Amino acid sequence: MSSGSAANDRLIATLDALTRRPLDEPWGVRELAEETGLSRSTVHRVLQALSDCDLAAQTANATYTFGPRLRVLMGSVHRTHPLLSQARPLAERLATTCDATILLSLYEPARTQAFVALAAIPDGPLRYRLDPGRIIPLHAGAAGRAILAELGPEIIDRLDLAAYTADTVTDRSELARMTEQSRRDGITISVGQHVALAAGVAAPIRATGFIGAISATRLRHETTTADLERFAVHIRNTISEISRLPGNADAVSQHDTSVPRLAGGDSAGKASAADRFEGLLAALAAGAPLPAGGRALARLLGGNPATTARLLDAAFAAGLAIPEGEHALPGPLLLRWAASLGPLPSTRAIAEPVLHALAQETGETVALTEYIRQSNSARMTSVVPGTKPVHYSLPTDSEIPLPAGAAGKAILAHLPQGTLAQLPMIKYTEHTPLDRADIDTDLQQIRERGWALGDGERIPDAFGVAVPYFIDHAVAGSVTATVPRHQAEQVDIDALARKLADAAHSLTRLLSLQ
């Protein structure tokens, strides 16, 4: 194995471990070394490289967890991959129809295991639950055995037939017989074989390059064989619908297959293995087909063709990507990471550490304002109070006018021409600008210097400085520092604007895919 291949494998193994624990259960370097089989010094170097590109994060106790950049990328997988986005409403409908927990489970060939990719759980006081990202056995439980039936009996000899309950089948001959029966029937029924109190039925599915199963499970004492057979009909109908979803493989022929442009500008600057790895994750998370090698991929990831070929080979071997003709598509390992981390709940989750650091550095009250494109409006969604003895206090979740105040004007300056003409002019204070021509001149100055000022325009005794941040080249909001107006003359505006710009740039880099 070449040193380049080994470096890629270490990055993948370390991130895989980080994704298997929630944020509140970080890894120590020693235990992570034991988990991955690497030396502590090697693990430390890998973690430092991953932290430098925000794929990993160090806690105050010098332990490690997955970083904000990985959360953003896996959130994108939830939005772009049909098995995590378009299949969800179908699974939720099936859960309501069957009054049962619905799981979409997928097979990982590199590890001869399956995992829960998606779970839909109906309301109720007592329900069967397996969280997304959870590994499930192939020999026990309806979902695992349905996948096993689709794979074939030759897989059985590779399995560790652990007994999960008294009803788990651990005899290979009997398991082979049951697997063949499931293959003929097209469905698999399991009662108490994985979880003692559960009864479920599953059918296999092949979609978007994956082998998997959809299962319906309820509490054993509430479920009859007739119930499971009835669920099977609905499961097959749902599988038929999911199989017709436009998938990533279809995108190879339907989408523009030119090389995407990744966040961070010219990819030629991506010199380190971790940077190239982050670029590959970003490209896969974006949902567009990737060139499976050659100079196009090398330009995208910032390496020579041999270096990027080794990275892609490592991704294929680990299941991070799967080949589709001359392209690479998201693989089962990427979907397991996405399932484990879940959808990104909000921009706030990524922005707040940046805001806290900025408030600590400047001593001023710092706020995040998010632009809502659908309604052409903005809201202040997060506020971190300043650390100075006298600092300004702002309410969260407040509507921010685009033409008045620093936070709104920083956004408005980068919206399409004509947006200002569509906005109502409302007088908030004696200093609120109301003349559209004057505002337009101010917006031009904001674009030229990169930041906006607001002097009592929205709140009479507040003075603000704001810098916009962007997601995939479109303005997405602003970062604002607010001070009491009577202290504005004591503030070094240029220095404060530079610190705001650094924070806004960090958010842009964390949140963008291209």
Secondary structure, 3 states (H helix, E strand, C coil): CCHHHHHHHHHHHHHHHHHCCCCCCCECHHHHHHHHCCCHHHHHHHHHHHHHCCCEEECCCCCEEECHHHHHHHHHHHHHCCCCCCHHHHHHHHHHHHCCEEEEEEEEHHHCEEEEEEEECCCCCCCCCCCCCCEECCCCCHHHHHHHHHHCHHHHHHCCCCCCCCCCCCCHHHHHHHHHHHHHHCCEEEECCCCCCEEEEEEEEEECCEEEEEEEEEEHHHCCHHHHHHHHHHHHHHHHHHHCCCCHHHHHHHCCCCCCCCCCCCHHHCCCHHHHHHHHHHHHHCCCCEECCHHHHHHHHCCCHHHHHHHHHHHHHHCCEEEECCEEEECHHHHHHHHHHCCCCCHHHHHHHHHHHHHHHHCCEEEEEEEECCCCEEEEEEEECCCCCCCCCCCCCEEECCCCCHHHHHHHCCCCCCHHHHCCCCCCCCCCCCCHHHHHHHHHHHHHHCCEEEECCCCCCEEEEEEEEEECCEEEEEEEEEEEHHHHHHCCHHHHHHHHHHHHHHHHHHHCCC
